[in-house]
Every structure is written in structure tokens, then in C-alpha cells.
Amino acid sequence: MSGLAWDAPQQQEVELCRIFCESAAVTVLAFPTGNGQRLKLVSERSGATVLLDATVLDALCHLTPPAAAELVRLSTEQGR
């Protein structure tokens, strides 16, 4: 599914999975847009949502563990 040509049933968001641990839970959905499919992430704790396209997901794949840890640190400190 490229996201460029949608069949009618594919024009709705679809829940893919729920990822959780002892301190967080996130629902992951496939979300169609006019520019292709995105991942929609929904925080069960805060209700915050974000849409991620393939460019953002590719960039995340290149994060080093320290860089990923820094993103988590910055995000969790904002909530304090």
C-alpha cells in the first residue's frame, strides 16, 4: 500500500497495535492523508497525538541510543 491510490475502505484510520511498558502506553494507527499514509501515535497517558510520515520514521532509524535518550529526557522534562 503506497498511500498514493486509496480504495474506499482504506480511507479510514486503522489501529495497528498498542505498545506499552511500566511507564507509558501508546496506540499506533495507520492514518491516511492526501499526501500518503502516516503513523498516528496516541499517548494513553496524556492524550497527545502526532502524525509521522516516512521521512520522520527514517530519521528516527538513524538516531543513536544517546540521541534517542536525549529526546525522551527532553519530552519527559517538559511535563514537569
C-alpha positions as CSV (number, residue, x, y, z in Angstrom):
1,M,0.0,0.0,0.0
2,S,1.8,3.1,-1.2
3,G,-0.6,5.7,0.1
4,L,-1.0,7.2,-3.3
5,A,-4.1,5.4,-4.5
6,W,-6.6,4.6,-1.8
7,D,-9.5,2.2,-2.1
8,A,-12.6,3.4,-0.2
9,P,-12.1,1.1,2.8
10,Q,-8.5,2.3,3.2
11,Q,-9.6,5.9,3.8
12,Q,-10.1,5.3,7.5
13,E,-7.6,5.2,10.2
14,V,-6.8,1.6,11.3
15,E,-5.4,0.6,14.7
16,L,-2.3,-1.4,14.2
17,C,-1.1,-2.1,17.7
18,R,-0.7,-0.9,21.3
19,I,2.9,-0.6,22.7
20,F,3.3,-0.3,26.4
21,C,5.7,-0.7,29.3
22,E,5.6,0.1,33.0
23,S,5.6,3.9,32.5
24,A,3.8,4.5,29.2
25,A,1.3,3.2,26.7
26,V,0.9,4.3,23.1
27,T,-1.7,3.3,20.5
28,V,-0.3,3.1,16.9
29,L,-2.7,3.7,13.9
30,A,-2.3,3.8,10.2
31,F,-3.7,7.2,9.2
32,P,-4.5,8.2,5.5
33,T,-3.8,11.7,4.3
34,G,-4.0,13.4,0.9
35,N,-0.2,13.0,0.7
36,G,0.0,9.4,1.7
37,Q,-0.2,7.2,4.8
38,R,1.1,8.3,8.1
39,L,1.5,6.7,11.5
40,K,-0.7,8.2,14.1
41,L,0.6,7.8,17.7
42,V,-1.7,8.4,20.6
43,S,-0.4,8.7,24.2
44,E,-2.8,7.0,26.5
45,R,-1.4,8.9,29.5
46,S,-1.7,12.4,28.1
47,G,-3.9,12.1,25.1
48,A,-1.3,13.8,22.9
49,T,-1.1,12.7,19.3
50,V,1.3,13.0,16.5
51,L,1.3,12.1,12.8
52,L,4.6,10.7,11.4
53,D,5.5,10.3,7.8
54,A,8.1,8.1,6.2
55,T,10.7,10.8,6.3
56,V,10.4,11.2,10.0
57,L,10.4,7.5,10.6
58,D,13.5,7.1,8.5
59,A,15.2,9.8,10.5
60,L,14.3,8.0,13.8
61,C,16.0,4.9,12.4
62,H,19.3,6.8,12.4
63,L,19.2,8.1,15.9
64,T,22.0,6.8,18.2
65,P,20.9,5.4,21.6
66,P,22.2,8.6,23.3
67,A,20.3,10.9,20.9
68,A,17.1,8.9,21.5
69,A,17.6,9.0,25.2
70,E,18.0,12.8,25.0
71,L,14.7,13.1,23.1
72,V,13.0,11.1,25.8
73,R,14.6,13.2,28.5
74,L,13.5,16.5,26.9
75,S,10.0,15.2,26.4
76,T,9.6,14.0,29.9
77,E,11.0,17.1,31.5
78,Q,8.5,19.3,29.6
79,G,5.7,17.6,31.5
80,R,7.1,18.6,34.9
